[in-house]
Amino acid sequence: MKVKKGKASKIGPSKKPLKHNAPKIFKTKKQKGKKRSKKSSQAPVVKSVVPVEASGRVNEILSHIHQLKPVRPVAQAAAAPSSPSAPSPSPAAAPPPLKKPRAERQAFLPPPVPEDAGDGGDADGAPEPQTAARGKKKRRKMKLAKRKLRREELLAAAETPGAKLESARFRYLNEQLYTRTGFEALKMFSRDRESFDAYHQGFRNQVAKWPVNPLDLIIKNVNKMPPSHLVVDLGCGDARLATSVRQRVLSYDLVATNERVTACDMAHLPLEDGAANVAVLCLALMGTNLVDFVMETNRILKMGGQLRIAEVASRFDSVDDFVKSLQAYGFHFISQDLSHKYFYMFSLKKVANVDRKRRKELPEITLKPCLYKRR
């Protein structure tokens, strides 16, 4: 093949064409996208800028870190003894025990004791239930101790010559009350007021020797009734019931010991029919005409009115016969309390009126006279 001299001399086979003389090639968007995708698919090559000596040191540190064991907690590390040798691996901690439900755990535990036991309550001033229970129990013990001390004082005073004379007089007056009618007893004490005072003083001394006073139980029962009730206290003595309850109380006895008491015969009360809601006969069924007292009580009570009776236990031959006799006089039996040593208590309700003309047809109400032994 022959080459022309002129053309070879100008361009020459070893020389590249100049850039500005090269033809400009225009690429489409599709070709540009393929080129970019090829570049992005290749992972970028990062040239290491760390010297060779430093990179070897880094690899050595990383390998040492991977060989290290997990570090123990600070508390365990402080408790472990220090030794020059390598630390021994700590045993695996046991999982915490499962707690039982709160109600199940507290069922076998004693009641918690309050920290401030002497305060008697919380910060708001309200007494805690346990503190209030302890206080109530303590007051009851003190009350029983006072009663015991009072009985001992009365027994010691009864041994003196003057007390023996008073006891003898009380026994005589007590026998007179149980063997006479209510009207005869009224005439006796109206002529001799001092005898009535002596009798009631001896009566209080006798009741003070009992573990429980029946009047206290009646007061507690009456206080639970509506305050609008009218209460009639028959054989009231010094009218302690009227000063201990919130209801209005009319007090009647053979002698008026104070301004709250009205002197009268309990068989003829100065009250209208059906005037009272509650009638109380606390150790007051004395005399030979008990039927008249019960019929008069029925007269002054409203229909459905309550009757409370407390009487000495030694006077009863048969409690059932006594209750049946009261039922014949228009009363319905509710309950009885025979748990006390010295007295019995009865609760009844009026369910019918009683005609005095039928008195001879009704059964007698009898109780043994409460006569004390002579010394």
Backbone hydrogen bonds in HBPLUS format (Angstrom, degrees):
<---DONOR---> <-ACCEPTOR-->    atom                        ^
c    i                          cat <-CA-CA->   ^        H-A-AA   ^      H-
h    n   atom  resd res      DA  || num        DHA   H-A  angle D-A-AA Bond
n    s   type  num  typ     dist DA aas  dist angle  dist       angle   num
A0008-ALA N   A0004-LYS O   3.30 MM   4  6.34 157.4  2.35 141.4 147.9     1
A0009-SER N   A0005-LYS O   3.06 MM   4  6.05 151.4  2.14 146.1 153.0     2
A0011-ILE N   A0007-LYS O   3.28 MM   4  6.46 174.8  2.28 160.2 158.6     3
A0021-ASN N   A0018-LEU O   3.14 MM   3  5.25 135.5  2.35  95.1 107.6     4
A0022-ALA N   A0019-LYS O   3.10 MM   3  5.19 148.7  2.20  98.7 107.9     5
A0032-LYS N   A0028-THR O   3.08 MM   4  6.43 154.3  2.15 146.1 153.5     6
A0033-GLY N   A0029-LYS O   2.97 MM   4  6.17 155.1  2.03 147.6 153.5     7
A0034-LYS N   A0030-LYS O   3.14 MM   4  6.44 153.6  2.21 144.7 151.0     8
A0035-LYS N   A0031-GLN O   3.19 MM   4  6.42 153.8  2.26 144.2 150.8     9
A0036-ARG N   A0032-LYS O   3.06 MM   4  6.36 154.9  2.12 148.3 154.8    10
A0037-SER N   A0033-GLY O   3.01 MM   4  6.18 157.1  2.06 148.4 154.6    11
A0038-LYS N   A0034-LYS O   3.12 MM   4  6.29 150.9  2.21 143.7 150.9    12
A0039-LYS N   A0035-LYS O   3.17 MM   4  6.46 153.5  2.24 143.7 150.2    13
A0040-SER N   A0036-ARG O   2.96 MM   4  6.23 158.4  2.00 152.4 158.0    14
A0041-SER N   A0037-SER O   3.07 MM   4  6.14 145.4  2.20 143.2 151.0    15
A0055-SER N   A0051-PRO O   3.04 MM   4  6.24 161.2  2.08 154.2 159.4    16
A0056-GLY N   A0052-VAL O   3.25 MM   4  6.39 150.9  2.34 143.1 149.5    17
A0057-ARG N   A0053-GLU O   3.26 MM   4  6.58 149.8  2.36 140.0 147.8    18
A0058-VAL N   A0054-ALA O   3.03 MM   4  6.33 154.3  2.09 152.4 159.0    19
A0059-ASN N   A0055-SER O   3.13 MM   4  6.32 160.4  2.17 145.4 150.0    20
A0060-GLU N   A0056-GLY O   3.07 MM   4  6.29 150.6  2.16 141.4 149.4    21
A0061-ILE N   A0057-ARG O   3.07 MM   4  6.39 151.7  2.15 147.7 154.4    22
A0062-LEU N   A0058-VAL O   2.97 MM   4  6.23 162.4  2.00 154.6 159.1    23
A0063-SER N   A0059-ASN O   3.05 MM   4  6.21 161.5  2.09 147.5 152.2    24
A0064-HIS N   A0060-GLU O   3.13 MM   4  6.31 145.7  2.25 138.4 147.6    25
A0065-ILE N   A0061-ILE O   2.95 MM   4  6.25 149.8  2.04 148.1 156.1    26
A0066-HIS N   A0062-LEU O   3.14 MM   4  6.41 157.8  2.19 151.0 155.7    27
A0067-GLN N   A0064-HIS O   3.23 MM   3  5.21 131.2  2.49  93.4 106.1    28
A0068-LEU N   A0065-ILE O   3.17 MM   3  5.31 150.6  2.26 103.0 111.6    29
A0077-ALA N   A0073-PRO O   2.91 MM   4  6.09 157.6  1.96 148.9 156.2    30
A0078-ALA N   A0074-VAL O   2.92 MM   4  6.10 147.6  2.02 147.0 154.9    31
A0079-ALA N   A0075-ALA O   3.12 MM   4  6.32 147.5  2.23 138.6 147.1    32
A0080-ALA N   A0076-GLN O   2.96 MM   4  6.11 140.7  2.12 148.1 157.7    33
A0105-ARG N   A0101-PRO O   2.97 MM   4  6.28 152.3  2.05 153.8 162.2    34
A0106-GLN N   A0102-ARG O   2.95 MM   4  6.14 159.6  2.00 152.9 158.0    35
A0107-ALA N   A0103-ALA O   3.13 MM   4  6.11 124.9  2.45 133.5 145.7    36
A0109-LEU N   A0106-GLN O   3.36 MM   3  5.06 162.2  2.39  96.9 102.0    37
A0119-ASP N   A0116-ASP O   3.26 MM   3  5.53 151.2  2.35 103.5 111.5    38
A0122-ASP N   A0126-ALA O   3.18 MM   4  5.92 154.8  2.25 149.8 149.0    39
A0125-GLY N   A0122-ASP O   3.15 MM   3  5.50 160.8  2.18 109.6 115.6    40
A0132-ALA N   A0128-GLU O   2.85 MM   4  6.05 161.4  1.88 158.1 163.5    41
A0133-ALA N   A0129-PRO O   2.95 MM   4  6.13 152.4  2.03 144.5 152.1    42
A0134-ARG N   A0130-GLN O   2.93 MM   4  6.18 159.7  1.97 148.7 154.2    43
A0135-GLY N   A0131-THR O   2.90 MM   4  6.12 156.6  1.95 147.2 154.0    44
A0136-LYS N   A0132-ALA O   2.93 MM   4  6.12 154.5  1.99 145.1 151.7    45
A0137-LYS N   A0133-ALA O   2.95 MM   4  6.16 158.6  2.00 149.1 154.7    46
A0138-LYS N   A0134-ARG O   2.90 MM   4  6.08 153.8  1.97 145.8 153.4    47
A0139-ARG N   A0135-GLY O   2.93 MM   4  6.15 158.6  1.97 147.1 152.5    48
A0140-ARG N   A0136-LYS O   3.03 MM   4  6.22 152.7  2.11 143.4 150.7    49
A0141-LYS N   A0137-LYS O   3.04 MM   4  6.30 156.2  2.09 145.8 151.7    50
A0142-MET N   A0138-LYS O   2.98 MM   4  6.27 158.0  2.03 149.6 155.7    51
A0143-LYS N   A0139-ARG O   2.88 MM   4  6.10 151.8  1.96 144.8 152.8    52
A0144-LEU N   A0140-ARG O   2.94 MM   4  6.21 160.0  1.98 151.2 155.9    53
A0145-ALA N   A0141-LYS O   2.89 MM   4  6.09 151.9  1.97 145.2 153.7    54
A0146-LYS N   A0142-MET O   2.91 MM   4  6.15 150.5  2.00 144.8 152.3    55
A0147-ARG N   A0143-LYS O   3.02 MM   4  6.31 156.1  2.08 146.7 153.0    56
A0148-LYS N   A0144-LEU O   2.96 MM   4  6.19 159.2  2.00 146.9 152.6    57
A0149-LEU N   A0145-ALA O   2.93 MM   4  6.14 157.5  1.98 144.9 151.2    58
A0150-ARG N   A0146-LYS O   2.84 MM   4  6.04 152.5  1.91 146.0 154.0    59
A0151-ARG N   A0147-ARG O   2.90 MM   4  6.19 156.5  1.96 150.3 156.1    60
A0152-GLU N   A0148-LYS O   2.98 MM   4  6.25 155.4  2.04 146.6 153.5    61
A0153-GLU N   A0149-LEU O   2.91 MM   4  6.19 151.7  1.99 145.5 153.3    62
A0154-LEU N   A0150-ARG O   2.93 MM   4  6.20 157.1  1.98 149.4 155.4    63
A0155-LEU N   A0151-ARG O   2.90 MM   4  6.11 156.9  1.95 148.1 154.5    64
A0156-ALA N   A0152-GLU O   2.92 MM   4  6.10 153.2  1.99 143.4 150.9    65
A0157-ALA N   A0153-GLU O   2.82 MM   4  6.05 151.4  1.90 144.8 153.3    66
A0158-ALA N   A0154-LEU O   2.85 MM   4  6.00 139.0  2.02 140.8 151.8    67
A0159-GLU N   A0156-ALA O   3.33 MM   3  5.57 152.9  2.41 100.9 108.5    68
A0160-THR N   A0157-ALA O   3.24 MM   3  5.70 164.0  2.27 111.7 116.4    69
A0164-LYS N   A0160-THR O   3.10 MM   4  6.39 149.9  2.20 149.6 158.1    70
A0165-LEU N   A0161-PRO O   3.19 MM   4  6.50 149.7  2.28 144.4 151.4    71
A0166-GLU N   A0162-GLY O   3.09 MM   4  6.42 156.0  2.15 146.6 153.0    72
A0167-SER N   A0163-ALA O   2.90 MM   4  6.12 155.8  1.96 148.8 155.4    73
A0168-ALA N   A0164-LYS O   3.02 MM   4  6.20 153.0  2.09 142.1 149.1    74
A0169-ARG N   A0165-LEU O   3.01 MM   4  6.28 154.1  2.08 145.7 152.6    75
A0170-PHE N   A0166-GLU O   2.91 MM   4  6.14 156.4  1.97 148.1 154.7    76
A0171-ARG N   A0167-SER O   3.02 MM   4  6.25 158.6  2.06 148.2 153.1    77
A0172-TYR N   A0168-ALA O   3.17 MM   4  6.42 153.2  2.25 142.8 149.5    78
A0173-LEU N   A0169-ARG O   3.00 MM   4  6.30 168.0  2.02 156.5 158.7    79
A0174-ASN N   A0170-PHE O   2.86 MM   4  5.95 157.5  1.91 151.5 158.4    80
A0175-GLU N   A0171-ARG O   3.07 MM   4  6.18 151.6  2.16 139.4 146.2    81
A0176-GLN N   A0172-TYR O   3.10 MM   4  6.42 148.3  2.20 144.5 153.3    82
A0177-LEU N   A0173-LEU O   3.08 MM   4  6.39 150.9  2.17 147.8 154.5    83
A0178-TYR N   A0174-ASN O   3.23 MM   4  6.47 154.2  2.30 146.2 152.2    84
A0288-THR N   A0180-ARG O   3.04 MM 108  5.74 136.2  2.24 118.8 128.2    85
A0185-ALA N   A0181-THR O   3.07 MM   4  6.34 157.3  2.13 151.1 157.4    86
A0186-LEU N   A0182-GLY O   3.02 MM   4  6.20 147.3  2.13 140.8 149.7    87
A0187-LYS N   A0183-PHE O   3.15 MM   4  6.48 155.6  2.21 147.9 152.9    88
A0188-MET N   A0184-GLU O   3.05 MM   4  6.27 153.9  2.12 144.6 152.0    89
A0189-PHE N   A0185-ALA O   3.09 MM   4  6.28 168.8  2.11 153.7 154.8    90
A0190-SER N   A0186-LEU O   3.00 MM   4  6.01 143.2  2.14 142.0 152.4    91
A0196-PHE N   A0193-ARG O   3.12 MM   3  5.28 120.8  2.49  98.9 113.0    92
A0197-ASP N   A0193-ARG O   3.20 MM   4  6.60 156.5  2.26 151.8 157.7    93
A0198-ALA N   A0194-GLU O   2.95 MM   4  6.21 157.1  2.00 147.6 154.1    94
A0199-TYR N   A0195-SER O   2.86 MM   4  6.08 154.0  1.93 146.6 153.8    95
A0200-HIS N   A0196-PHE O   3.01 MM   4  6.26 165.2  2.03 151.5 154.6    96
A0201-GLN N   A0197-ASP O   2.98 MM   4  6.13 148.7  2.08 144.4 153.1    97
A0202-GLY N   A0198-ALA O   3.07 MM   4  6.28 161.6  2.11 146.8 151.2    98
A0203-PHE N   A0199-TYR O   2.83 MM   4  6.08 148.7  1.93 146.5 156.7    99
A0204-ARG N   A0200-HIS O   2.93 MM   4  6.07 158.1  1.98 143.6 148.2   100
A0205-ASN N   A0201-GLN O   3.08 MM   4  6.33 152.0  2.16 142.7 150.4   101
A0206-GLN N   A0202-GLY O   3.07 MM   4  6.32 148.3  2.17 142.9 150.7   102
A0207-VAL N   A0203-PHE O   3.04 MM   4  6.34 164.3  2.07 153.8 157.3   103
A0208-ALA N   A0204-ARG O   2.94 MM   4  6.00 146.7  2.05 144.2 153.2   104
A0209-LYS N   A0206-GLN O   3.23 MM   3  5.60 150.6  2.32 105.0 113.1   105
A0210-TRP N   A0207-VAL O   3.02 MM   3  5.39 157.3  2.07 111.1 118.3   106
A0216-ASP N   A0213-ASN O   3.02 MM   3  5.55 135.6  2.22 112.9 123.7   107
A0218-ILE N   A0214-PRO O   3.11 MM   4  6.45 153.2  2.19 148.6 156.2   108
A0219-ILE N   A0215-LEU O   2.91 MM   4  6.11 156.7  1.97 149.6 155.6   109
A0220-LYS N   A0216-ASP O   3.12 MM   4  6.32 158.0  2.17 142.6 148.0   110
A0221-ASN N   A0217-LEU O   3.06 MM   4  6.28 149.0  2.16 140.3 148.7   111
A0222-VAL N   A0218-ILE O   2.87 MM   4  6.07 161.5  1.90 155.1 159.5   112
A0223-ASN N   A0219-ILE O   3.07 MM   4  6.16 153.2  2.14 147.5 153.9   113
A0224-LYS N   A0221-ASN O   3.25 MM   3  5.55 149.9  2.34 103.9 112.3   114
A0225-MET N   A0222-VAL O   3.00 MM   3  5.38 160.1  2.04 112.9 119.4   115
A0229-HIS N   A0226-PRO O   3.25 MM   3  5.86 171.5  2.26 119.9 122.1   116
A0277-ASN N   A0230-LEU O   2.93 MM  47  5.28 156.0  1.99 141.0 149.0   117
A0278-VAL N   A0230-LEU O   3.15 MM  48  6.41 153.1  2.23 156.4 154.7   118
A0231-VAL N   A0248-ARG O   2.94 MM  17  6.19 176.2  1.94 165.0 166.3   119
A0250-LEU N   A0231-VAL O   2.82 MM  19  6.29 157.0  1.87 158.4 165.3   120
A0232-VAL N   A0278-VAL O   2.87 MM  46  6.20 153.9  1.93 146.9 155.0   121
A0280-VAL N   A0232-VAL O   2.89 MM  48  6.23 154.8  1.95 168.5 170.5   122
A0233-ASP N   A0250-LEU O   2.82 MM  17  6.08 163.4  1.85 154.1 159.8   123
A0252-TYR N   A0233-ASP O   2.95 MM  19  6.22 159.0  2.00 177.9 174.5   124
A0234-LEU N   A0280-VAL O   3.00 MM  46  6.01 167.6  2.02 162.8 165.6   125
A0235-GLY N   A0252-TYR O   2.80 MM  17  5.83 137.4  1.98 144.3 158.2   126
A0236-CYS N   A0252-TYR O   3.14 MM  16  5.90 159.6  2.19 137.7 143.2   127
A0239-ALA N   A0236-CYS O   3.29 MM   3  5.03 155.3  2.36 106.3 113.2   128
A0243-THR N   A0240-ARG O   3.25 MM   3  5.36 135.0  2.47  98.4 109.8   129
A0244-SER N   A0241-LEU O   3.17 MM   3  5.15 161.0  2.20 104.2 109.9   130
A0262-THR N   A0251-SER O   2.96 MM  11  6.19 151.9  2.04 139.1 147.1   131
A0253-ASP N   A0262-THR O   3.14 MM   9  6.38 155.3  2.21 144.3 148.7   132
A0264-CYS N   A0253-ASP O   2.94 MM  11  6.06 149.8  2.03 145.2 154.9   133
A0261-VAL N   A0258-ASN O   3.27 MM   3  5.76 163.4  2.30 115.1 119.9   134
A0268-HIS N   A0265-ASP O   2.90 MM   3  5.53 165.7  1.92 121.7 126.5   135
A0274-GLY N   A0299-ARG O   2.91 MM  25  6.23 161.5  1.94 143.5 149.1   136
A0275-ALA N   A0300-ILE O   2.81 MM  25  5.43 114.5  2.24 123.1 136.3   137
A0276-ALA N   A0300-ILE O   2.85 MM  24  5.90 177.4  1.85 163.4 164.1   138
A0302-LYS N   A0276-ALA O   2.92 MM  26  5.94 147.8  2.03 175.5 166.8   139
A0306-GLN N   A0277-ASN O   2.91 MM  29  6.33 153.2  1.98 160.8 156.6   140
A0279-ALA N   A0306-GLN O   2.94 MM  27  6.38 149.6  2.03 152.0 161.7   141
A0308-ARG N   A0279-ALA O   2.96 MM  29  6.33 164.1  1.98 163.8 169.1   142
A0281-LEU N   A0308-ARG O   2.86 MM  27  6.21 164.0  1.88 168.6 173.6   143
A0310-ALA N   A0281-LEU O   3.03 MM  29  6.40 159.9  2.07 151.8 149.4   144
A0283-LEU N   A0310-ALA O   2.72 MM  27  5.60 164.5  1.74 153.1 154.0   145
A0286-MET N   A0284-ALA O   2.88 MM   2  5.53 130.6  2.13 107.6  92.6   146
A0294-VAL N   A0290-LEU O   3.07 MM   4  6.38 159.6  2.12 154.0 158.8   147
A0295-MET N   A0291-VAL O   2.97 MM   4  6.15 162.9  2.00 153.7 158.4   148
A0296-GLU N   A0292-ASP O   3.02 MM   4  6.10 154.9  2.08 142.3 149.1   149
A0297-THR N   A0293-PHE O   3.00 MM   4  6.20 147.4  2.11 140.7 149.8   150
A0298-ASN N   A0294-VAL O   2.99 MM   4  6.27 152.1  2.07 145.1 152.4   151
A0299-ARG N   A0295-MET O   3.05 MM   4  6.31 145.5  2.17 140.7 149.9   152
A0300-ILE N   A0296-GLU O   3.21 MM   4  6.49 158.3  2.26 151.2 153.9   153
A0305-GLY N   A0302-LYS O   2.86 MM   3  5.01 153.6  1.93 131.7 128.7   154
A0304-GLY N   A0350-LYS O   2.84 MM  46  4.88 138.5  2.01 129.2 142.2   155
A0350-LYS N   A0305-GLY O   2.94 MM  45  5.40 160.0  1.98 152.0 158.7   156
A0307-LEU N   A0348-LEU O   2.90 MM  41  5.08 159.7  1.94 143.2 141.7   157
A0348-LEU N   A0307-LEU O   2.98 MM  41  5.08 160.6  2.02 150.3 154.6   158
A0309-ILE N   A0346-PHE O   3.06 MM  37  5.14 168.3  2.07 146.6 149.6   159
A0346-PHE N   A0309-ILE O   2.85 MM  37  5.14 154.0  1.92 151.7 156.1   160
A0311-GLU N   A0344-TYR O   3.02 MM  33  5.58 157.6  2.07 153.7 160.9   161
A0344-TYR N   A0311-GLU O   2.85 MM  33  5.58 158.1  1.90 162.7 167.9   162
A0315-ARG N   A0312-VAL O   3.27 MM   3  5.86 165.6  2.29 116.0 120.4   163
A0313-ALA N   A0342-TYR O   3.00 MM  29  5.41 167.5  2.01 115.0 118.6   164
A0316-PHE N   A0313-ALA O   3.35 MM   3  6.02 174.2  2.35 121.6 123.2   165
A0368-LYS N   A0315-ARG O   2.96 MM  53  4.50 161.8  1.99 140.8 135.8   166
A0322-PHE N   A0318-SER O   3.30 MM   4  6.54 153.1  2.37 141.1 148.0   167
A0323-VAL N   A0319-VAL O   3.02 MM   4  6.32 158.5  2.07 153.2 158.3   168
A0324-LYS N   A0320-ASP O   2.97 MM   4  6.19 160.9  2.00 150.7 155.9   169
A0325-SER N   A0321-ASP O   3.02 MM   4  6.17 150.5  2.11 142.8 150.4   170
A0326-LEU N   A0322-PHE O   3.17 MM   4  6.49 152.8  2.25 145.0 151.4   171
A0327-GLN N   A0323-VAL O   3.05 MM   4  6.34 150.5  2.13 147.7 156.0   172
A0328-ALA N   A0324-LYS O   3.21 MM   4  6.48 138.8  2.39 139.9 149.5   173
A0328-ALA N   A0325-SER O   3.21 MM   3  5.26 130.5  2.47  94.4 107.0   174
A0329-TYR N   A0326-LEU O   3.02 MM   3  5.26 150.4  2.11 104.4 113.7   175
A0351-VAL N   A0330-GLY O   2.93 MM  21  5.63 168.0  1.94 148.7 152.7   176
A0352-ALA N   A0330-GLY O   3.33 MM  22  4.51 144.6  2.47 131.7 125.3   177
A0332-HIS N   A0349-LYS O   2.63 MM  17  5.07 163.4  1.66 151.6 157.4   178
A0349-LYS N   A0332-HIS O   2.91 MM  17  5.07 147.6  2.01 137.2 147.7   179
A0334-ILE N   A0347-SER O   2.92 MM  13  5.40 155.5  1.98 156.5 152.1   180
A0335-SER N   A0347-SER O   3.28 MM  12  5.22 158.3  2.33 131.7 135.9   181
A0347-SER N   A0335-SER O   2.90 MM  12  5.22 158.9  1.95 156.3 151.3   182
A0337-ASP N   A0345-MET O   2.84 MM   8  5.03 158.1  1.89 142.4 145.3   183
A0345-MET N   A0337-ASP O   3.09 MM   8  5.03 157.3  2.14 136.7 143.3   184
A0358-ARG N   A0355-ASP O   3.01 MM   3  5.61 153.4  2.08 114.5 122.1   185
A0359-ARG N   A0356-ARG O   3.18 MM   3  5.22 150.3  2.27 113.3 112.1   186
A0361-GLU N   A0358-ARG O   3.07 MM   3  5.36 137.4  2.26 104.5 116.4   187
A0362-LEU N   A0359-ARG O   3.20 MM   3  5.39 149.1  2.30 103.5 112.2   188
